Amino acid sequence: MPNYRRAIQPGGTFFLTLVTHERRRLFDEELARTHLRHAIAAARGDRPFELVASVLLPDHLHLIVQLPAGDADFSLRVSAIKARFTRAYLGAGGTETSQSRSRDHQRHRGVWQKRFWEHLVRDENDLIDCIEYVHYNPVKHGLATCPHAWEWSSFGRFVEKGHCPRQWCCACDGTPEASTHSPRSIRPTTSPSTLTLAERTRCTTAIIAARSRVFESA
């Protein structure tokens, strides 16, 4: 089997996906969400990076991160997040799933999948697509009726800063009654791919600002 080579781009912007072991719905637990938040903050303190956008789902999370100039080591940051979370969560009484002898032998814990997925953001349009994917992900998975209805996402931050309308890809006209723990029978009525160019542009002010920092110096 050929060795997998991850993308290397000093100062680059990366779309990262971390998944729980055996897709366990670990982040349904408040304990897990709290310790993950602390782990990310600690990892940023040790090795700074900008968290452009994020979303936390029950069994995985997506992060879009921008690394400092001259720094390409996103793998070290992911490892730090996973390790810090695992120690703190299990130390606080959290549980892990059973695993194979091979994983035990390699001293893995039954918390995360061994690998993670990364994508090097290539340009402005790619960044826009990645951020829209992150913010729409809870709707895609049937966990919320609208992006604004999912609490564990950076979408609210984009709205608060005036970068994105609350009603973006909304099925409920932005009302607070939208369900955030809905059954899988939910079917989105709007998705980023169905929006007109003008409608998409309403939600890209912050993304364009990020682009000026990320790409114009490349």
Summary of the structure (lengths in Angstrom):
residues: 218
radius of gyration: 18.0
end to end distance: 33.7
largest distance: 54.2
contacts: 626
relative contact order: 0.16
helix: 41%
strand: 13%
